[in-house]
Amino acid sequence: MDPLTIAIAGAAATGFATGAGESTGAAMSALIGKIRERFAQRLQRLESKERLAVALDEEFSRDPAFRQECENLWNQANGDGVVNVFHGQAKSVVQARDVHGGLTIN
């Protein structure tokens, strides 16, 4: 199981236990809501971080789009609002943020 799944599960399990909502920020609130909605029928059985991590790992394998949505929300919640998403094929991709000074790409 990858570290991102474990981190998301930990944050979501804490959110479920504490009833996290608006105070967690829009992105984290949206992430917790998305997971809560996806597992609505069995949420009580997934209260522990470990159980939720296993369920998320299985769900992420079944539905890569759901994983991508959760990952994007996680990045928004844990960053400073900057999210870069690349879809498609490319020979080269450059991603940069906060470049101070010159930048030359050949």
MILUMGU-193803 format. One record per atom (N, C-alpha, C): atom name; residue number from 1; x, y, z negated; chain; residue in one letter. Coordinates in Angstrom, 3 decimals. Atoms other than C-alpha are relative to their C-alpha. Layout:
+-------+-----+----------+----------+----------+--------+---------+
! atomo ! num !        X !        Y !        Z ! cadena ! residuo !
+-------+-----+----------+----------+----------+--------+---------+
!    CA ! NUM !        X !        Y !        Z !      A !       A !
...
+-------+-----+----------+----------+----------+--------+---------+
//
This chain:
+-------+-----+----------+----------+----------+--------+---------+
! atomo ! num !        X !        Y !        Z ! cadena ! residuo !
+-------+-----+----------+----------+----------+--------+---------+
!     N !   1 !    0.850 !   -1.165 !    0.000 !      A !       M !
!    CA !   1 !    0.000 !    0.000 !    0.000 !      A !       M !
!     C !   1 !    0.905 !    1.240 !    0.000 !      A !       M !
!     N !   2 !   -0.861 !   -1.167 !   -0.142 !      A !       D !
!    CA !   2 !    1.403 !    3.373 !    0.969 !      A !       D !
!     C !   2 !   -0.231 !    1.015 !   -1.130 !      A !       D !
!     N !   3 !    0.097 !   -0.977 !    1.093 !      A !       P !
!    CA !   3 !    2.067 !    6.208 !   -1.512 !      A !       P !
!     C !   3 !   -1.157 !    0.995 !    0.162 !      A !       P !
!     N !   4 !    1.096 !   -0.941 !   -0.217 !      A !       L !
!    CA !   4 !   -0.526 !    8.493 !    0.089 !      A !       L !
!     C !   4 !   -1.318 !   -0.580 !   -0.499 !      A !       L !
!     N !   5 !    1.224 !    0.657 !    0.459 !      A !       T !
!    CA !   5 !   -3.327 !    5.995 !   -0.572 !      A !       T !
!     C !   5 !   -0.065 !   -0.008 !   -1.524 !      A !       T !
!     N !   6 !   -0.054 !    0.034 !    1.464 !      A !       I !
!    CA !   6 !   -2.216 !    5.653 !   -4.189 !      A !       I !
!     C !   6 !   -0.242 !    1.395 !   -0.577 !      A !       I !
!     N !   7 !    0.186 !   -1.375 !    0.484 !      A !       A !
!    CA !   7 !   -2.056 !    9.439 !   -4.639 !      A !       A !
!     C !   7 !   -1.448 !    0.457 !    0.155 !      A !       A !
!     N !   8 !    1.398 !   -0.374 !   -0.225 !      A !       I !
!    CA !   8 !   -5.489 !    9.977 !   -3.101 !      A !       I !
!     C !   8 !   -0.903 !   -0.730 !   -0.985 !      A !       I !
!     N !   9 !    0.807 !    0.782 !    0.939 !      A !       A !
!    CA !   9 !   -6.944 !    7.185 !   -5.234 !      A !       A !
!     C !   9 !    0.099 !    0.571 !   -1.413 !      A !       A !
!     N !  10 !   -0.186 !   -0.569 !    1.328 !      A !       G !
!    CA !  10 !   -5.472 !    8.713 !   -8.381 !      A !       G !
!     C !  10 !   -0.769 !    1.298 !   -0.177 !      A !       G !
!     N !  11 !    0.713 !   -1.286 !    0.074 !      A !       A !
!    CA !  11 !   -6.857 !   12.162 !   -7.640 !      A !       A !
!     C !  11 !   -1.508 !   -0.210 !    0.028 !      A !       A !
!     N !  12 !    1.442 !    0.255 !   -0.102 !      A !       A !
!    CA !  12 !  -10.266 !   10.799 !   -6.648 !      A !       A !
!     C !  12 !   -0.530 !   -0.656 !   -1.270 !      A !       A !
!     N !  13 !    0.440 !    0.655 !    1.235 !      A !       A !
!    CA !  13 !  -10.514 !    8.516 !   -9.706 !      A !       A !
!     C !  13 !   -0.091 !    1.014 !   -1.134 !      A !       A !
!     N !  14 !    0.046 !   -1.059 !    1.014 !      A !       T !
!    CA !  14 !   -9.686 !   11.497 !  -11.924 !      A !       T !
!     C !  14 !   -1.196 !    0.905 !    0.246 !      A !       T !
!     N !  15 !    1.145 !   -0.836 !   -0.353 !      A !       G !
!    CA !  15 !  -12.260 !   13.565 !  -10.058 !      A !       G !
!     C !  15 !   -1.320 !   -0.652 !   -0.349 !      A !       G !
!     N !  16 !    1.229 !    0.720 !    0.346 !      A !       F !
!    CA !  16 !  -14.918 !   10.898 !  -10.531 !      A !       F !
!     C !  16 !   -0.208 !    0.029 !   -1.511 !      A !       F !
!     N !  17 !    0.100 !    0.088 !    1.456 !      A !       A !
!    CA !  17 !  -14.147 !   10.596 !  -14.241 !      A !       A !
!     C !  17 !   -0.320 !    1.346 !   -0.644 !      A !       A !
!     N !  18 !    0.190 !   -1.326 !    0.604 !      A !       T !
!    CA !  18 !  -14.126 !   14.328 !  -14.908 !      A !       T !
!     C !  18 !   -1.129 !    0.784 !    0.642 !      A !       T !
!     N !  19 !    1.052 !   -0.719 !   -0.710 !      A !       G !
!    CA !  19 !  -16.873 !   15.273 !  -12.496 !      A !       G !
!     C !  19 !    0.540 !    1.202 !    0.739 !      A !       G !
!     N !  20 !   -0.647 !   -1.121 !   -0.687 !      A !       A !
!    CA !  20 !  -14.452 !   17.498 !  -10.589 !      A !       A !
!     C !  20 !   -0.864 !    0.493 !    1.146 !      A !       A !
!     N !  21 !    0.787 !   -0.608 !   -1.064 !      A !       G !
!    CA !  21 !  -16.113 !   19.870 !   -8.233 !      A !       G !
!     C !  21 !    0.656 !    1.261 !    0.476 !      A !       G !
!     N !  22 !   -0.480 !   -1.262 !   -0.533 !      A !       E !
!    CA !  22 !  -15.675 !   23.488 !   -7.311 !      A !       E !
!     C !  22 !    1.325 !    0.453 !   -0.605 !      A !       E !
!     N !  23 !   -1.216 !   -0.469 !    0.657 !      A !       S !
!    CA !  23 !  -12.884 !   24.071 !   -9.827 !      A !       S !
!     C !  23 !    1.264 !   -0.631 !    0.572 !      A !       S !
!     N !  24 !   -1.180 !    0.668 !   -0.546 !      A !       T !
!    CA !  24 !  -10.574 !   21.714 !   -7.938 !      A !       T !
!     C !  24 !    0.434 !    0.598 !    1.324 !      A !       T !
!     N !  25 !   -0.323 !   -0.566 !   -1.302 !      A !       G !
!    CA !  25 !  -10.548 !   23.811 !   -4.794 !      A !       G !
!     C !  25 !   -0.846 !   -0.663 !    1.061 !      A !       G !
!     N !  26 !    0.911 !    0.473 !   -1.041 !      A !       A !
!    CA !  26 !  -12.517 !   23.377 !   -1.610 !      A !       A !
!     C !  26 !    0.454 !   -1.309 !    0.634 !      A !       A !
!     N !  27 !   -0.480 !    1.203 !   -0.688 !      A !       A !
!    CA !  27 !  -10.297 !   20.769 !    0.033 !      A !       A !
!     C !  27 !   -0.067 !   -1.235 !   -0.897 !      A !       A !
!     N !  28 !    0.042 !    1.153 !    0.904 !      A !       M !
!    CA !  28 !   -9.991 !   18.524 !   -3.029 !      A !       M !
!     C !  28 !   -1.439 !   -0.384 !   -0.300 !      A !       M !
!     N !  29 !    1.417 !    0.267 !    0.224 !      A !       S !
!    CA !  29 !  -13.692 !   18.853 !   -3.716 !      A !       S !
!     C !  29 !   -0.600 !   -0.737 !    1.195 !      A !       S !
!     N !  30 !    0.484 !    0.667 !   -1.219 !      A !       A !
!    CA !  30 !  -14.413 !   17.881 !   -0.098 !      A !       A !
!     C !  30 !    0.525 !   -1.428 !    0.089 !      A !       A !
!     N !  31 !   -0.589 !    1.341 !   -0.026 !      A !       L !
!    CA !  31 !  -12.034 !   14.913 !   -0.345 !      A !       L !
!     C !  31 !   -0.711 !   -0.924 !   -0.983 !      A !       L !
!     N !  32 !    0.684 !    0.814 !    1.008 !      A !       I !
!    CA !  32 !  -13.620 !   13.641 !   -3.561 !      A !       I !
!     C !  32 !   -1.424 !   -0.301 !    0.454 !      A !       I !
!     N !  33 !    1.359 !    0.204 !   -0.508 !      A !       G !
!    CA !  33 !  -17.075 !   14.131 !   -2.040 !      A !       G !
!     C !  33 !   -0.059 !   -1.015 !    1.128 !      A !       G !
!     N !  34 !   -0.049 !    0.941 !   -1.131 !      A !       K !
!    CA !  34 !  -16.118 !   12.242 !    1.121 !      A !       K !
!     C !  34 !    0.186 !   -1.427 !   -0.493 !      A !       K !
!     N !  35 !   -0.244 !    1.340 !    0.550 !      A !       I !
!    CA !  35 !  -14.798 !    9.296 !   -0.887 !      A !       I !
!     C !  35 !   -1.212 !   -0.464 !   -0.803 !      A !       I !
!     N !  36 !    1.193 !    0.333 !    0.790 !      A !       R !
!    CA !  36 !  -17.763 !    9.401 !   -3.265 !      A !       R !
!     C !  36 !   -1.125 !   -0.460 !    0.930 !      A !       R !
!     N !  37 !    1.044 !    0.349 !   -0.968 !      A !       E !
!    CA !  37 !  -20.121 !    9.292 !   -0.271 !      A !       E !
!     C !  37 !    0.278 !   -1.354 !    0.657 !      A !       E !
!     N !  38 !   -0.368 !    1.250 !   -0.682 !      A !       R !
!    CA !  38 !  -18.222 !    6.448 !    1.438 !      A !       R !
!     C !  38 !   -0.222 !   -1.207 !   -0.891 !      A !       R !
!     N !  39 !    0.092 !    1.126 !    0.927 !      A !       F !
!    CA !  39 !  -18.283 !    4.271 !   -1.689 !      A !       F !
!     C !  39 !   -1.196 !    0.116 !   -0.946 !      A !       F !
!     N !  40 !    1.151 !   -0.287 !    0.868 !      A !       A !
!    CA !  40 !  -21.651 !    5.397 !   -3.098 !      A !       A !
!     C !  40 !   -0.623 !   -1.263 !   -0.598 !      A !       A !
!     N !  41 !    0.669 !    1.218 !    0.471 !      A !       Q !
!    CA !  41 !  -23.011 !    1.857 !   -3.409 !      A !       Q !
!     C !  41 !    0.806 !   -0.771 !   -1.043 !      A !       Q !
!     N !  42 !   -0.829 !    0.767 !    0.943 !      A !       R !
!    CA !  42 !  -20.084 !    0.577 !   -5.459 !      A !       R !
!     C !  42 !    0.950 !    0.874 !   -0.797 !      A !       R !
!     N !  43 !   -0.880 !   -0.966 !    0.658 !      A !       L !
!    CA !  43 !  -18.595 !    3.663 !   -7.088 !      A !       L !
!     C !  43 !    0.323 !   -0.380 !   -1.442 !      A !       L !
!     N !  44 !   -0.255 !    0.346 !    1.401 !      A !       Q !
!    CA !  44 !  -18.982 !    2.444 !  -10.671 !      A !       Q !
!     C !  44 !    1.027 !   -1.114 !   -0.137 !      A !       Q !
!     N !  45 !   -0.981 !    1.087 !    0.065 !      A !       R !
!    CA !  45 !  -16.913 !   -0.632 !   -9.886 !      A !       R !
!     C !  45 !    1.392 !    0.468 !    0.411 !      A !       R !
!     N !  46 !   -1.277 !   -0.511 !   -0.496 !      A !       L !
!    CA !  46 !  -14.138 !    1.578 !   -8.460 !      A !       L !
!     C !  46 !    0.531 !    1.148 !   -0.860 !      A !       L !
!     N !  47 !   -0.399 !   -1.117 !    0.847 !      A !       E !
!    CA !  47 !  -13.581 !    3.888 !  -11.429 !      A !       E !
!     C !  47 !    1.494 !    0.034 !   -0.302 !      A !       E !
!     N !  48 !   -1.433 !   -0.014 !    0.296 !      A !       S !
!    CA !  48 !  -10.003 !    2.789 !  -12.032 !      A !       S !
!     C !  48 !    0.783 !    0.361 !    1.257 !      A !       S !
!     N !  49 !   -0.868 !   -0.391 !   -1.107 !      A !       K !
!    CA !  49 !   -7.215 !    4.173 !   -9.888 !      A !       K !
!     C !  49 !    0.408 !   -1.216 !    0.832 !      A !       K !
!     N !  50 !   -0.477 !    1.195 !   -0.690 !      A !       E !
!    CA !  50 !   -6.039 !    0.660 !   -9.026 !      A !       E !
!     C !  50 !   -1.077 !   -0.590 !    0.915 !      A !       E !
!     N !  51 !    1.102 !    0.551 !   -0.807 !      A !       R !
!    CA !  51 !   -9.429 !   -0.600 !   -7.830 !      A !       R !
!     C !  51 !   -0.334 !    0.914 !    1.174 !      A !       R !
!     N !  52 !    0.298 !   -0.946 !   -1.067 !      A !       L !
!    CA !  52 !  -10.054 !    2.557 !   -5.857 !      A !       L !
!     C !  52 !    1.090 !   -0.014 !    1.058 !      A !       L !
!     N !  53 !   -1.107 !    0.057 !   -0.956 !      A !       A !
!    CA !  53 !   -6.605 !    2.347 !   -4.250 !      A !       A !
!     C !  53 !   -0.147 !   -1.197 !    0.935 !      A !       A !
!     N !  54 !    0.205 !    1.204 !   -0.825 !      A !       V !
!    CA !  54 !   -7.315 !   -1.204 !   -3.039 !      A !       V !
!     C !  54 !   -1.161 !    0.219 !    0.969 !      A !       V !
!     N !  55 !    1.167 !   -0.241 !   -0.856 !      A !       A !
!    CA !  55 !  -10.749 !   -0.192 !   -1.712 !      A !       A !
!     C !  55 !    0.325 !    1.013 !    1.092 !      A !       A !
!     N !  56 !   -0.382 !   -0.991 !   -1.000 !      A !       L !
!    CA !  56 !   -9.309 !    2.878 !    0.031 !      A !       L !
!     C !  56 !    0.928 !   -0.597 !    1.042 !      A !       L !
!     N !  57 !   -0.935 !    0.645 !   -0.923 !      A !       D !
!    CA !  57 !   -6.496 !    0.840 !    1.554 !      A !       D !
!     C !  57 !   -0.752 !   -0.851 !    1.021 !      A !       D !
!     N !  58 !    0.809 !    0.831 !   -0.903 !      A !       E !
!    CA !  58 !   -9.024 !   -1.604 !    3.004 !      A !       E !
!     C !  58 !   -0.832 !    0.867 !    0.942 !      A !       E !
!     N !  59 !    0.840 !   -0.882 !   -0.812 !      A !       E !
!    CA !  59 !  -11.288 !    1.207 !    4.222 !      A !       E !
!     C !  59 !    0.834 !    0.762 !    1.030 !      A !       E !
!     N !  60 !   -0.895 !   -0.691 !   -0.928 !      A !       F !
!    CA !  60 !   -8.375 !    3.093 !    5.781 !      A !       F !
!     C !  60 !    0.418 !   -0.915 !    1.148 !      A !       F !
!     N !  61 !   -0.340 !    0.969 !   -1.054 !      A !       S !
!    CA !  61 !   -7.430 !   -0.072 !    7.700 !      A !       S !
!     C !  61 !   -1.168 !   -0.207 !    0.954 !      A !       S !
!     N !  62 !    1.201 !    0.195 !   -0.819 !      A !       R !
!    CA !  62 !  -11.019 !   -0.504 !    8.924 !      A !       R !
!     C !  62 !   -0.362 !    1.237 !    0.815 !      A !       R !
!     N !  63 !    0.457 !   -1.243 !   -0.630 !      A !       D !
!    CA !  63 !  -11.583 !    3.135 !    9.807 !      A !       D !
!     C !  63 !    1.121 !    1.050 !   -0.007 !      A !       D !
!     N !  64 !   -1.116 !   -0.950 !   -0.058 !      A !       P !
!    CA !  64 !   -8.481 !    5.103 !   10.883 !      A !       P !
!     C !  64 !   -0.451 !    1.464 !    0.040 !      A !       P !
!     N !  65 !    0.499 !   -1.383 !   -0.037 !      A !       A !
!    CA !  65 !  -10.597 !    8.226 !   11.500 !      A !       A !
!     C !  65 !   -0.298 !    0.492 !   -1.417 !      A !       A !
!     N !  66 !    0.268 !   -0.350 !    1.399 !      A !       F !
!    CA !  66 !  -11.703 !    8.187 !    7.846 !      A !       F !
!     C !  66 !    1.321 !    0.284 !   -0.714 !      A !       F !
!     N !  67 !   -1.331 !   -0.226 !    0.595 !      A !       R !
!    CA !  67 !   -8.058 !    7.878 !    6.800 !      A !       R !
!     C !  67 !    0.535 !    1.365 !    0.420 !      A !       R !
!     N !  68 !   -0.514 !   -1.273 !   -0.491 !      A !       Q !
!    CA !  68 !   -7.130 !   10.842 !    8.984 !      A !       Q !
!     C !  68 !   -0.717 !    1.182 !   -0.653 !      A !       Q !
!     N !  69 !    0.770 !   -1.056 !    0.666 !      A !       E !
!    CA !  69 !   -9.935 !   12.967 !    7.522 !      A !       E !
!     C !  69 !    0.473 !    0.176 !   -1.442 !      A !       E !
!     N !  70 !   -0.448 !   -0.062 !    1.392 !      A !       C !
!    CA !  70 !   -8.848 !   12.092 !    3.981 !      A !       C !
!     C !  70 !    1.415 !    0.558 !   -0.090 !      A !       C !
!     N !  71 !   -1.373 !   -0.486 !    0.004 !      A !       E !
!    CA !  71 !   -5.198 !   12.715 !    4.791 !      A !       E !
!     C !  71 !    0.045 !    1.511 !    0.270 !      A !       E !
!     N !  72 !    0.043 !   -1.435 !   -0.292 !      A !       N !
!    CA !  72 !   -6.005 !   16.134 !    6.290 !      A !       N !
!     C !  72 !   -0.475 !    0.790 !   -1.219 !      A !       N !
!     N !  73 !    0.503 !   -0.675 !    1.199 !      A !       L !
!    CA !  73 !   -8.033 !   17.109 !    3.222 !      A !       L !
!     C !  73 !    1.033 !   -0.031 !   -1.123 !      A !       L !
!     N !  74 !   -1.051 !    0.125 !    1.020 !      A !       W !
!    CA !  74 !   -5.258 !   15.826 !    0.936 !      A !       W !
!     C !  74 !    1.099 !    1.034 !    0.254 !      A !       W !
!     N !  75 !   -1.045 !   -0.958 !   -0.339 !      A !       N !
!    CA !  75 !   -2.687 !   17.933 !    2.781 !      A !       N !
!     C !  75 !   -0.449 !    1.435 !   -0.269 !      A !       N !
!     N !  76 !    0.524 !   -1.338 !    0.276 !      A !       Q !
!    CA !  76 !   -4.907 !   21.003 !    2.543 !      A !       Q !
!     C !  76 !   -0.039 !    0.269 !   -1.502 !      A !       Q !
!     N !  77 !    0.139 !   -0.166 !    1.447 !      A !       A !
!    CA !  77 !   -5.510 !   20.445 !   -1.162 !      A !       A !
!     C !  77 !    1.350 !    0.133 !   -0.692 !      A !       A !
!     N !  78 !   -1.294 !    0.014 !    0.658 !      A !       N !
!    CA !  78 !   -1.848 !   19.932 !   -1.975 !      A !       N !
!     C !  78 !    1.020 !    0.927 !    0.625 !      A !       N !
!     N !  79 !   -0.897 !   -0.961 !   -0.618 !      A !       G !
!    CA !  79 !   -0.308 !   22.466 !    0.334 !      A !       G !
!     C !  79 !   -0.475 !    1.388 !   -0.325 !      A !       G !
!     N !  80 !    0.460 !   -1.365 !    0.208 !      A !       D !
!    CA !  80 !   -0.888 !   26.117 !    0.653 !      A !       D !
!     C !  80 !   -0.952 !    0.404 !    1.107 !      A !       D !
!     N !  81 !    1.001 !   -0.290 !   -1.014 !      A !       G !
!    CA !  81 !   -3.606 !   25.833 !    3.244 !      A !       G !
!     C !  81 !    0.499 !   -0.170 !    1.416 !      A !       G !
!     N !  82 !   -0.543 !    0.183 !   -1.337 !      A !       V !
!    CA !  82 !   -1.303 !   25.111 !    6.178 !      A !       V !
!     C !  82 !   -0.009 !   -1.481 !    0.325 !      A !       V !
!     N !  83 !    0.075 !    1.388 !   -0.419 !      A !       V !
!    CA !  83 !   -2.056 !   21.890 !    8.001 !      A !       V !
!     C !  83 !    0.302 !   -0.059 !    1.486 !      A !       V !
!     N !  84 !   -0.319 !    0.210 !   -1.400 !      A !       N !
!    CA !  84 !   -0.537 !   20.753 !   11.265 !      A !       N !
!     C !  84 !   -0.453 !   -1.394 !    0.385 !      A !       N !
!     N !  85 !    0.505 !    1.283 !   -0.466 !      A !       V !
!    CA !  85 !   -2.284 !   18.001 !   13.171 !      A !       V !
!     C !  85 !    0.340 !   -0.124 !    1.465 !      A !       V !
!     N !  86 !   -0.345 !    0.250 !   -1.393 !      A !       F !
!    CA !  86 !   -0.998 !   16.517 !   16.407 !      A !       F !
!     C !  86 !   -0.680 !   -1.279 !    0.448 !      A !       F !
!     N !  87 !    0.647 !    1.167 !   -0.591 !      A !       H !
!    CA !  87 !   -3.048 !   14.161 !   18.548 !      A !       H !
!     C !  87 !    0.442 !   -0.091 !    1.451 !      A !       H !
!     N !  88 !   -0.349 !    0.165 !   -1.406 !      A !       G !
!    CA !  88 !   -1.989 !   12.729 !   21.869 !      A !       G !
!     C !  88 !    1.405 !   -0.515 !    0.163 !      A !       G !
!     N !  89 !   -1.343 !    0.471 !   -0.316 !      A !       Q !
!    CA !  89 !    1.288 !   11.941 !   23.537 !      A !       Q !
!     C !  89 !    0.859 !    1.182 !    0.405 !      A !       Q !
!     N !  90 !   -0.939 !   -1.048 !   -0.381 !      A !       A !
!    CA !  90 !    4.342 !   14.111 !   23.950 !      A !       A !
!     C !  90 !    1.396 !   -0.583 !   -0.043 !      A !       A !
!     N !  91 !   -1.391 !    0.427 !    0.018 !      A !       K !
!    CA !  91 !    7.969 !   13.632 !   24.713 !      A !       K !
!     C !  91 !    0.695 !    0.537 !   -1.252 !      A !       K !
!     N !  92 !   -0.603 !   -0.636 !    1.169 !      A !       S !
!    CA !  92 !    8.972 !   16.059 !   21.979 !      A !       S !
!     C !  92 !   -1.051 !    0.845 !   -0.713 !      A !       S !
!     N !  93 !    0.898 !   -0.822 !    0.803 !      A !       V !
!    CA !  93 !    7.057 !   17.718 !   19.159 !      A !       V !
!     C !  93 !    0.848 !    0.688 !   -1.059 !      A !       V !
!     N !  94 !   -0.707 !   -0.765 !    1.021 !      A !       V !
!    CA !  94 !    8.410 !   20.469 !   16.925 !      A !       V !
!     C !  94 !   -1.033 !    0.594 !   -0.935 !      A !       V !
!     N !  95 !    0.886 !   -0.581 !    1.001 !      A !       Q !
!    CA !  95 !    6.723 !   21.494 !   13.719 !      A !       Q !
!     C !  95 !    0.870 !    0.819 !   -0.943 !      A !       Q !
!     N !  96 !   -0.801 !   -0.859 !    0.867 !      A !       A !
!    CA !  96 !    8.034 !   24.416 !   11.724 !      A !       A !
!     C !  96 !   -0.919 !    0.920 !   -0.784 !      A !       A !
!     N !  97 !    0.736 !   -0.946 !    0.822 !      A !       R !
!    CA !  97 !    6.876 !   26.713 !    8.981 !      A !       R !
!     C !  97 !    1.006 !    0.870 !   -0.734 !      A !       R !
!     N !  98 !   -0.834 !   -0.937 !    0.744 !      A !       D !
!    CA !  98 !    8.372 !   29.748 !    7.299 !      A !       D !
!     C !  98 !    1.435 !    0.059 !    0.521 !      A !       D !
!     N !  99 !   -1.334 !   -0.168 !   -0.591 !      A !       V !
!    CA !  99 !   11.269 !   30.253 !    9.676 !      A !       V !
!     C !  99 !    0.423 !    1.436 !   -0.244 !      A !       V !
!     N ! 100 !   -0.532 !   -1.341 !    0.286 !      A !       H !
!    CA ! 100 !   13.347 !   33.197 !    8.488 !      A !       H !
!     C ! 100 !    1.280 !    0.157 !    0.804 !      A !       H !
!     N ! 101 !   -1.161 !   -0.176 !   -0.866 !      A !       G !
!    CA ! 101 !   15.785 !   34.454 !   11.080 !      A !       G !
!     C ! 101 !   -0.294 !   -0.524 !    1.377 !      A !       G !
!     N ! 102 !    0.149 !    0.442 !   -1.386 !      A !       G !
!    CA ! 102 !   16.375 !   33.276 !   14.588 !      A !       G !
!     C ! 102 !   -0.307 !   -1.485 !    0.112 !      A !       G !
!     N ! 103 !    0.317 !    1.399 !   -0.287 !      A !       L !
!    CA ! 103 !   15.167 !   30.046 !   16.106 !      A !       L !
!     C ! 103 !    0.154 !   -0.217 !    1.488 !      A !       L !
!     N ! 104 !   -0.219 !    0.320 !   -1.403 !      A !       T !
!    CA ! 104 !   16.375 !   28.568 !   19.367 !      A !       T !
!     C ! 104 !   -0.265 !   -1.482 !    0.190 !      A !       T !
!     N ! 105 !    0.281 !    1.393 !   -0.306 !      A !       I !
!    CA ! 105 !   14.989 !   25.383 !   20.836 !      A !       I !
!     C ! 105 !    0.345 !   -0.226 !    1.464 !      A !       I !
!     N ! 106 !   -0.400 !    0.325 !   -1.380 !      A !       N !
!    CA ! 106 !   16.629 !   23.907 !   23.927 !      A !       N !
!     C ! 106 !   -0.536 !   -1.343 !    0.410 !      A !       N !
+-------+-----+----------+----------+----------+--------+---------+
//
